[in-house]
Amino acid sequence: MTVVKGESGREAADDKGDMPGGGDAYVPSQRRLDRERHKRTRARRATAIAAVSTLVTAVVLYVVVVSAPGWERTKETFFDGHYAREAFPKVLDGLWLNIRLLLICGVLVLVLGMLIAIARTLRGPVFFPLRVLAAAYTDFFRGLPLIINLMIVVFGVPALRLQGVTVDPVRLGGAALTLTYSAYVAEVFRAGIESVHPSQRAAARSLGLSNRQALRHVVLPQAVRRQVPPLLNDLVSLQKDTGLVSIGGAIDAVRASDIIAQRALNYTPYIVAGLVFVALTIPMTRFTDWVTARMDRQRAQGGTT
């Protein structure tokens, strides 16, 4: 005869009930029902406490802000409803330019960054000059402030008056964004390539794949999959920095708000443009967090290397 001691043993005995082998359906014990009821009650209580705490915090913040000295002047300068309604449609029209820049520059950045990363990881002495050039490119453009790069390209290139070279500030601004962000993305890709264990490449070579085939079919898929979260973070930053093309006169969301703000001497349009960018960025940020958490779970379960 086996004697089960302790609370856990009694719960196991209570939870067993009538098993299907005995011909009856499983019926949870009263102890199990009480335990699940207690968990639900505790969850409801925690939700109610969080809701009340959030409401109290919001009320306190509202009272502190509204009763602060200079609030009326701040409200008039930054939160004027009239200028907000005037700026909103024009900011949305300009935002379409930012979105197009994000899509086009994002693709170019990924392609150029991948090529630079591959160049930096090529093996053999014959590729030494290529590796040096790729390293110099990434070091230079990662160290050069983006705003200076934009000024050089947007203002400096038209000053050269080269035949056949565009002077469109949107295209020049997109080229500057691509040059800068491809350096950052190249380092992300390079880190992913170097994180793949050399045994993966050796195993591919032992199966008869060439170095190029091993890189394409074995190394790069693993490298890209591992670097998805930081790549998404770079795209989020690129989305925000597309507003810098306005320094060349391109009418994007930032420039549209600046025109109204300078004419009205009111800064509410800037707040509108900022909130529009925030509303566009938050879904991308949450998606990045979701992808990161999903990959962490898969890695913990052995689903991805």
C-alpha positions as CSV (number, residue, x, y, z in Angstrom):
1,M,0.0,0.0,0.0
2,T,1.3,3.5,-1.0
3,V,0.7,6.4,1.4
4,V,0.8,9.9,0.0
5,K,1.7,12.6,2.5
6,G,1.5,16.4,2.4
7,E,-0.9,18.9,0.9
8,S,0.2,18.3,-2.7
9,G,-0.6,14.6,-2.3
10,R,-4.1,15.4,-1.0
11,E,-4.7,17.8,-3.9
12,A,-3.5,15.2,-6.4
13,A,-5.9,12.7,-4.9
14,D,-8.7,15.1,-4.9
15,D,-8.0,16.2,-8.5
16,K,-7.9,12.6,-9.8
17,G,-11.6,12.0,-9.5
18,D,-13.1,9.4,-11.8
19,M,-10.7,9.0,-14.7
20,P,-11.9,8.0,-18.2
21,G,-10.4,4.5,-17.7
22,G,-13.1,3.8,-15.2
23,G,-15.8,4.7,-17.6
24,D,-16.7,8.1,-16.2
25,A,-15.8,11.6,-17.4
26,Y,-13.3,13.6,-15.5
27,V,-14.9,15.8,-12.8
28,P,-12.6,18.5,-11.2
29,S,-12.5,18.3,-7.4
30,Q,-14.0,21.0,-5.2
31,R,-10.5,22.0,-4.1
32,R,-9.5,22.6,-7.7
33,L,-12.7,24.6,-8.3
34,D,-12.0,26.7,-5.2
35,R,-8.4,27.3,-6.3
36,E,-9.4,28.5,-9.8
37,R,-12.2,30.7,-8.3
38,H,-9.6,32.3,-6.0
39,K,-7.3,33.0,-9.0
40,R,-10.1,34.7,-10.9
41,T,-11.0,36.8,-7.9
42,R,-7.4,37.8,-7.4
43,A,-7.1,38.7,-11.1
44,R,-10.2,40.9,-11.0
45,R,-9.0,42.6,-7.8
46,A,-5.6,43.4,-9.4
47,T,-7.3,44.8,-12.5
48,A,-9.6,47.0,-10.3
49,I,-6.6,48.3,-8.3
50,A,-4.6,49.1,-11.4
51,A,-7.6,50.9,-12.9
52,V,-8.2,53.0,-9.8
53,S,-4.5,53.7,-9.4
54,T,-4.3,54.9,-13.0
55,L,-7.3,57.1,-12.7
56,V,-6.0,58.7,-9.5
57,T,-2.6,59.3,-11.1
58,A,-4.2,60.9,-14.2
59,V,-6.3,63.2,-12.0
60,V,-3.3,64.3,-9.9
61,L,-1.2,65.0,-13.0
62,Y,-4.1,67.0,-14.6
63,V,-4.5,69.1,-11.5
64,V,-0.8,69.7,-11.2
65,V,-0.4,70.7,-14.8
66,V,-3.6,72.9,-15.0
67,S,-2.8,74.7,-11.7
68,A,0.8,75.3,-12.6
69,P,1.9,79.0,-13.2
70,G,1.9,79.9,-16.9
71,W,-0.4,77.1,-17.9
72,E,-2.8,79.4,-19.7
73,R,0.0,80.9,-21.7
74,T,1.4,77.5,-22.5
75,K,-2.0,76.3,-23.5
76,E,-2.4,79.2,-25.9
77,T,1.0,78.8,-27.4
78,F,1.2,75.0,-27.8
79,F,-2.3,73.7,-27.6
80,D,-4.5,76.1,-29.5
81,G,-7.4,74.3,-31.1
82,H,-7.8,76.7,-34.0
83,Y,-4.3,76.2,-35.2
84,A,-4.4,72.5,-34.5
85,R,-7.5,72.1,-36.8
86,E,-5.7,74.2,-39.5
87,A,-2.5,72.3,-39.3
88,F,-3.8,68.7,-39.1
89,P,-4.9,68.2,-42.8
90,K,-1.7,69.9,-44.1
91,V,0.5,67.8,-41.8
92,L,-1.3,64.6,-43.0
93,D,-0.7,65.7,-46.7
94,G,3.0,66.2,-45.9
95,L,3.2,62.9,-44.0
96,W,2.6,61.0,-47.3
97,L,6.0,62.2,-48.4
98,N,7.6,60.9,-45.2
99,I,5.9,57.5,-45.7
100,R,7.2,57.3,-49.3
101,L,10.7,58.1,-48.2
102,L,10.5,55.5,-45.5
103,L,9.4,52.8,-47.9
104,I,11.9,53.6,-50.6
105,C,14.9,54.4,-48.4
106,G,14.1,51.4,-46.2
107,V,14.4,49.0,-49.1
108,L,17.6,50.7,-50.4
109,V,19.1,50.7,-46.8
110,L,18.5,47.0,-46.4
111,V,20.0,46.1,-49.8
112,L,23.0,48.4,-49.4
113,G,23.6,47.4,-45.8
114,M,23.5,43.7,-46.7
115,L,26.1,44.2,-49.5
116,I,28.4,46.1,-47.2
117,A,28.1,43.5,-44.5
118,I,28.9,40.7,-46.9
119,A,31.9,42.7,-48.2
120,R,33.2,43.1,-44.6
121,T,32.9,39.3,-44.0
122,L,34.5,38.1,-47.2
123,R,37.4,35.8,-46.6
124,G,40.8,35.6,-48.3
125,P,43.6,38.1,-48.8
126,V,42.3,39.1,-52.3
127,F,39.3,40.7,-50.7
128,F,41.3,42.8,-48.2
129,P,40.8,46.1,-50.1
130,L,37.1,45.5,-50.3
131,R,36.9,44.8,-46.5
132,V,38.9,47.9,-45.8
133,L,36.6,50.1,-48.0
134,A,33.5,48.6,-46.4
135,A,34.9,49.2,-42.9
136,A,35.9,52.8,-43.8
137,Y,32.3,53.4,-45.1
138,T,30.6,52.2,-41.9
139,D,33.1,54.0,-39.7
140,F,32.7,57.3,-41.6
141,F,28.9,57.4,-41.9
142,R,28.3,56.1,-38.4
143,G,30.5,58.9,-37.0
144,L,29.1,61.7,-39.3
145,P,26.0,63.4,-37.8
146,L,23.0,62.8,-40.0
147,I,22.1,66.5,-40.1
148,I,25.6,67.4,-41.5
149,N,25.3,64.6,-44.1
150,L,22.0,66.0,-45.2
151,M,23.4,69.5,-45.5
152,I,26.3,68.3,-47.5
153,V,24.2,66.3,-49.9
154,V,21.1,68.6,-50.1
155,F,22.9,71.9,-50.3
156,G,26.4,70.9,-51.6
157,V,25.5,68.6,-54.5
158,P,23.3,71.3,-56.3
159,A,26.2,73.8,-55.8
160,L,28.4,71.5,-58.0
161,R,26.1,72.1,-61.0
162,L,26.8,68.7,-62.4
163,Q,25.2,67.7,-65.6
164,G,22.5,65.1,-65.1
165,V,22.6,65.2,-61.3
166,T,19.3,65.9,-59.7
167,V,18.7,69.0,-57.5
168,D,15.4,67.7,-56.0
169,P,15.7,68.0,-52.2
170,V,13.5,65.0,-51.7
171,R,15.8,62.7,-53.7
172,L,18.9,64.2,-52.3
173,G,17.6,63.9,-48.8
174,G,16.6,60.3,-49.4
175,A,20.2,59.6,-50.7
176,A,21.6,61.1,-47.5
177,L,19.4,59.0,-45.3
178,T,20.3,55.9,-47.3
179,L,24.0,56.6,-46.9
180,T,23.8,57.1,-43.2
181,Y,21.4,54.3,-42.3
182,S,23.0,51.7,-44.5
183,A,26.2,52.0,-42.4
184,Y,24.2,51.2,-39.2
185,V,22.2,48.4,-40.9
186,A,25.5,46.9,-42.3
187,E,26.8,46.5,-38.8
188,V,23.6,44.8,-37.7
189,F,23.9,42.4,-40.6
190,R,27.6,41.8,-40.0
191,A,26.9,41.0,-36.3
192,G,24.3,38.5,-37.4
193,I,26.6,36.9,-39.9
194,E,29.4,36.5,-37.4
195,S,27.0,35.1,-34.8
196,V,26.4,32.0,-37.0
197,H,28.8,29.3,-35.8
198,P,31.5,28.4,-38.3
199,S,30.4,24.8,-38.0
200,Q,27.3,25.8,-40.0
201,R,29.4,27.0,-42.9
202,A,31.7,23.9,-42.6
203,A,28.7,21.6,-42.7
204,A,27.3,23.3,-45.8
205,R,30.7,23.0,-47.5
206,S,30.9,19.3,-46.6
207,L,27.6,18.8,-48.3
208,G,29.1,20.1,-51.5
209,L,27.9,23.7,-51.4
210,S,30.2,26.4,-52.6
211,N,31.2,29.4,-50.3
212,R,28.6,31.6,-52.1
213,Q,25.9,28.9,-51.8
214,A,26.7,28.3,-48.1
215,L,26.5,32.1,-47.5
216,R,23.2,32.4,-49.4
217,H,21.4,29.3,-48.2
218,V,22.8,28.7,-44.7
219,V,24.5,31.7,-43.2
220,L,22.3,34.6,-44.3
221,P,18.9,33.1,-43.4
222,Q,20.1,32.5,-39.9
223,A,21.8,35.9,-39.6
224,V,18.8,37.8,-40.9
225,R,16.4,35.9,-38.6
226,R,18.5,36.7,-35.6
227,Q,18.7,40.4,-36.4
228,V,15.1,41.2,-37.1
229,P,14.5,43.2,-33.8
230,P,17.5,45.6,-34.3
231,L,16.6,46.0,-38.0
232,L,13.1,47.0,-37.0
233,N,14.5,49.4,-34.5
234,D,16.6,51.0,-37.2
235,L,13.5,51.3,-39.5
236,V,11.7,53.1,-36.6
237,S,14.5,55.6,-36.3
238,L,14.5,56.0,-40.1
239,Q,10.8,56.8,-40.1
240,K,11.4,59.6,-37.6
241,D,14.4,61.0,-39.4
242,T,12.6,61.3,-42.7
243,G,11.4,64.6,-41.3
244,L,14.9,66.0,-41.6
245,V,14.6,66.3,-45.4
246,S,12.6,69.4,-44.7
247,I,15.8,71.4,-44.3
248,G,16.1,71.4,-48.1
249,G,12.6,72.9,-48.5
250,A,10.7,69.6,-49.2
251,I,7.1,70.0,-48.0
252,D,6.7,67.0,-45.6
253,A,4.9,66.9,-42.3
254,V,7.5,68.9,-40.5
255,R,7.8,71.6,-43.1
256,A,4.0,71.9,-43.4
257,S,3.8,72.5,-39.7
258,D,6.7,74.9,-39.8
259,I,5.1,77.1,-42.4
260,I,1.9,77.5,-40.3
261,A,3.9,78.1,-37.1
262,Q,6.1,80.8,-38.6
263,R,3.1,82.6,-40.1
264,A,0.9,82.4,-37.0
265,L,3.8,82.7,-34.4
266,N,2.1,79.8,-32.7
267,Y,3.7,76.4,-32.0
268,T,0.7,74.2,-32.0
269,P,1.4,72.9,-35.5
270,Y,4.7,71.5,-34.2
271,I,2.8,69.6,-31.5
272,V,0.4,68.3,-34.2
273,A,3.3,67.1,-36.4
274,G,5.0,65.5,-33.4
275,L,1.8,63.6,-32.4
276,V,1.3,62.4,-35.9
277,F,4.9,61.0,-36.0
278,V,4.3,59.4,-32.5
279,A,1.1,57.8,-33.7
280,L,2.9,56.4,-36.7
281,T,5.9,55.1,-34.7
282,I,4.1,53.5,-31.8
283,P,2.6,50.6,-33.8
284,M,6.1,49.9,-35.3
285,T,7.6,49.9,-31.9
286,R,5.0,47.6,-30.4
287,F,5.4,45.3,-33.4
288,T,9.2,45.2,-32.8
289,D,8.6,44.4,-29.1
290,W,6.2,41.6,-30.1
291,V,8.7,40.1,-32.6
292,T,11.5,40.3,-30.0
293,A,9.4,38.5,-27.4
294,R,8.3,35.9,-29.9
295,M,11.9,35.2,-30.9
296,D,13.0,35.0,-27.3
297,R,10.3,32.4,-26.6
298,Q,11.2,30.4,-29.6
299,R,14.9,30.5,-28.7
300,A,14.1,29.4,-25.1
301,Q,12.1,26.5,-26.5
302,G,14.9,25.6,-29.0
303,G,12.7,26.6,-32.0
304,T,15.4,29.0,-33.5
305,T,19.1,29.1,-33.2
